[in-house]
Amino acid sequence: MNQQADIEPEVQAEAQSQSREELVQAIVVNIRQLFEEATSDEVLARFRQVHPVDQGEALSSLSEDIRRLLLESLVASETAVILEELEPEDAVQIFHDVGNAELAGVLDQTSRDATADILQLLPEERQEAILELMADPQEVVTLLQYRQDTAGGLMTLDYPVVREGISTPNAIDQLRLLGPEAENINSLLVVDDDHRLVGSLSITRLALARPNTVIGDITDRETISVTDDTDQEECVRLMERYNLIRLPVVDHDGKLTGVILAEDMVDVVEEEATEDMYRMASVAGERVMGPLGNSLRRRLPWLYINLATALFAGLMISFFESTITKVVALAIFLPVVAGQGGIGGTQTVTLVVRSMALGDVPRHLGFRLLAREVSLGLINGALLGLVVGLIAYAWKGNGALGLVLGLAMLGNMLVAGLAGAGVPLLLRRLGMDPAVSSAVFVTTFTDVIGFLLFLGLAATFISYLT
């Protein structure tokens, strides 16, 4: 059933005039009212007018009673369309009360890759029970052997493949058998008799070829592919770099196992960017409305680490207590030096970590990047140091204080550039994720060294400051 075609024109106009959040909320309110005041058929009719994407989001906001009514009333093909539009985690949550037999019937009509993503999140016992109840689980079982963050976990098995030894009319006949599924396909993958990937062939070139032409003679053999254990980040980089709309996946013998489509990589790009950002902030693995206990486990260890580094920075200050007592103005400028270093380091580490994630910083360019950021820190430090030194002189009328502050700013911005680029590079060299709380370490460096530089210089020139 094509639900998109069944949506009434006035409902489509309503959807175009509202934001998605407003639209879904209005749908939820409307369905709740109908559930209280109208028949179940009217509730179902209203629900069927909604786009499958919004249906999925609305289901997560409806009560168990309404959700059960809708899921029991929809046919398997309708439910399958909704499932494919949901995030796997949301699908598991919404369908957790659906029986194994009923869910197996729905998953039989859901795409193989979406089915595998959902089953991977279920307990092993239930996963096995559902697979036994499915009519054709073999392709799903094949996909389940791959981790979700690899090419094998991302690929789809439903893509047209032809052998290089057949004629062009035979290849066109194979396309015709796909029916409407072939509408969005603009190329075929070509394999040999052992199912090893040979290349690709555009539909246009196939259509224009003479009837007696053999597929192997018009195949483009310069095809980029990845192995099934390739990390999803590398798949994203390849597809972006070469502007690919599909990426073939092969096993270690070169046999074609599946295809990654560009539309499936959109979520991966968002996921990887979000993951890197969360890791830098030490909140990886959290969801904004997730369990409180999980958030505590994720955040508290890093907060303790940050507390320890803050106490260490405070210890550095205590060593110069007598110096601060003699020149109270030093306390005014301590946060200035540390704060500017922290900002500079965070700017650098954010740029470096994200560039690494995008593959813009190969290993052989590590020292070049480090030299660039150190030079930039030196320049920024000189310019900021000059300004803050003049401000200190104008404010307190002490040229020595301005000089000490300016030199400390110069040194700390240099450290910010060195740590901001050096910490992620070092973590990568050690085989660790560069995004893992790099910002915490960089801030520690800039705080501690900023205090040491400023107060150490002040202690050295104390006779000029008093």
Long-range contacts (C-beta under 8 A, 24 or more apart in sequence): 1-75, 1-77, 1-78, 3-48, 3-51, 3-52, 3-55, 3-78, 3-81, 4-51, 4-52, 6-48, 6-49, 7-49, 7-50, 7-51, 8-49, 11-49, 11-50, 15-51, 15-54, 20-54, 20-57, 23-54, 24-54, 24-57, 24-58, 24-61, 25-61, 27-54, 27-58, 28-58, 28-61, 28-62, 31-58, 31-62, 31-66, 32-62, 32-63, 32-66, 35-65, 35-66, 35-69, 40-69, 40-73, 43-69, 43-70, 44-69, 44-70, 44-73, 44-74, 48-78, 52-81, 52-82, 52-84, 52-85, 53-85, 55-82, 55-85, 56-82, 56-83, 56-85, 56-86, 56-90, 56-91, 56-94, 59-94, 60-90, 60-93, 60-94, 64-97, 67-94, 68-97, 71-95, 71-98, 76-105, 76-106, 76-108, 76-109, 77-109, 79-106, 80-106, 80-107, 80-109, 80-110, 83-107, 83-110, 83-114, 83-118, 84-110, 84-111, 84-114, 87-267, 88-114, 88-117, 88-118, 88-120, 88-121, 89-121, 91-118, 92-118, 92-121, 92-122, 100-126, 100-129, 100-130, 100-133, 101-133, 103-130, 104-130, 104-131, 104-133, 104-134, 105-133, 107-134, 107-140, 108-134, 108-135, 108-136, 111-156, 111-158, 112-139, 112-140, 112-143, 112-156, 112-157, 112-158, 113-143, 113-154, 113-155, 113-156, 113-157, 113-264, 115-140, 115-143, 116-140, 116-143, 116-144, 116-153, 117-148, 117-153, 119-144, 120-144, 120-148, 143-258, 146-228, 146-229, 149-231, 149-232, 150-228, 150-229, 150-230, 150-231, 150-232, 151-226, 151-227, 151-228, 151-229, 151-230, 151-231, 151-232, 151-235, 151-247, 151-249, 151-260, 152-228, 152-229, 152-249, 152-257, 152-258, 153-232, 154-232, 154-235, 154-260, 154-264, 154-265, 154-268, 155-228, 155-249, 155-257, 155-258, 155-259, 155-260, 156-258, 156-259, 156-260, 156-261, 156-264, 157-257, 157-258, 159-185, 159-189, 159-246, 159-258, 159-259, 159-261, 160-185, 160-188, 160-189, 161-188, 161-189, 161-190, 161-191, 161-256, 162-188, 162-189, 162-190, 162-191, 162-201, 162-215, 163-190, 163-191, 163-192, 163-193, 163-215, 164-190, 164-191, 164-192, 164-198, 164-214, 164-215, 164-216, 164-219, 165-192, 165-193, 165-214, 165-215, 165-216, 166-214, 166-215, 167-211, 167-212, 167-213, 167-214, 167-215, 168-206, 168-209, 168-210, 168-211, 168-213, 168-214, 168-215, 168-218, 169-211, 171-201, 171-206, 171-215, 172-206, 172-207, 175-203, 186-245, 187-246, 189-223, 189-248, 189-256, 189-259, 190-215, 190-216, 190-219, 191-255, 191-256, 194-255, 195-255, 195-256, 196-250, 196-253, 196-254, 196-255, 196-256, 197-223, 197-225, 197-248, 197-250, 197-254, 197-255, 197-256, 198-223, 199-223, 200-248, 223-248, 224-248, 225-249, 225-250, 226-250, 226-260, 227-251, 227-252, 228-257, 228-258, 232-268, 232-272, 233-272, 233-357, 233-359, 234-359, 235-260, 235-265, 235-268, 236-265, 236-268, 236-269, 236-272, 237-358, 237-359, 239-265, 240-358, 241-359, 272-357, 273-354, 273-357, 275-435, 276-353, 276-354, 276-357, 276-435, 279-433, 279-435, 279-436, 279-437, 280-349, 280-350, 280-353, 280-435, 280-437, 280-438, 280-439, 281-439, 282-437, 282-440, 284-436, 302-437, 302-440, 305-437, 305-440, 306-440, 306-443, 309-440, 309-443, 309-444, 309-447, 309-448, 310-447, 312-444, 312-448, 313-338, 313-444, 313-447, 313-448, 313-451, 316-448, 316-451, 316-452, 316-455, 317-451, 317-455, 319-455, 320-455, 320-456, 320-458, 320-459, 323-455, 323-458, 323-459, 323-462, 324-455, 326-462, 326-465, 326-466, 327-401, 327-458, 327-462, 327-465, 327-466, 329-392, 329-396, 329-398, 329-401, 330-401, 330-454, 330-455, 330-458, 330-465, 333-388, 333-392, 333-405, 333-454, 334-451, 334-454, 334-455, 336-388, 336-405, 336-409, 337-405, 337-408, 337-409, 337-412, 337-450, 337-451, 337-453, 337-454, 338-412, 338-446, 338-447, 338-450, 338-451, 340-384, 340-388, 340-409, 340-412, 340-413, 341-412, 341-413, 341-415, 341-416, 341-446, 341-447, 341-449, 341-450, 342-416, 342-442, 342-443, 342-446, 342-447, 344-377, 344-380, 344-412, 344-413, 344-416, 344-417, 344-420, 344-446, 345-415, 345-416, 345-417, 345-419, 345-420, 345-439, 345-442, 345-443, 345-445, 345-446, 346-420, 346-439, 346-442, 346-443, 347-420, 348-373, 348-376, 348-377, 348-416, 348-417, 348-419, 348-420, 348-421, 348-442, 349-419, 349-420, 349-421, 349-423, 349-424, 349-438, 349-439, 349-442, 350-439, 352-420, 352-421, 352-424, 352-425, 352-434, 353-424, 353-434, 353-435, 353-438, 356-424, 356-428, 356-434, 357-435, 363-428, 366-425, 366-428, 366-429, 369-421, 369-425, 370-418, 370-421, 370-422, 370-425, 372-421, 373-417, 373-418, 373-420, 373-421, 374-414, 374-417, 374-418, 374-421, 375-417, 376-417, 377-413, 377-414, 377-415, 377-416, 377-417, 377-418, 377-420, 378-410, 378-413, 378-414, 378-417, 380-413, 380-417, 381-409, 381-410, 381-411, 381-412, 381-413, 381-414, 382-410, 384-409, 384-410, 384-413, 385-409, 385-410, 385-413, 398-465, 400-461, 400-464, 400-465, 401-465, 403-461, 404-454, 404-457, 404-458, 404-461, 404-465, 405-454, 407-453, 407-457, 408-450, 408-453, 408-454, 408-457, 411-449, 411-450, 411-453, 412-446, 412-449, 412-450, 412-453, 412-454, 415-445, 415-446, 415-449, 415-450, 416-442, 416-445, 416-446, 419-445, 419-446
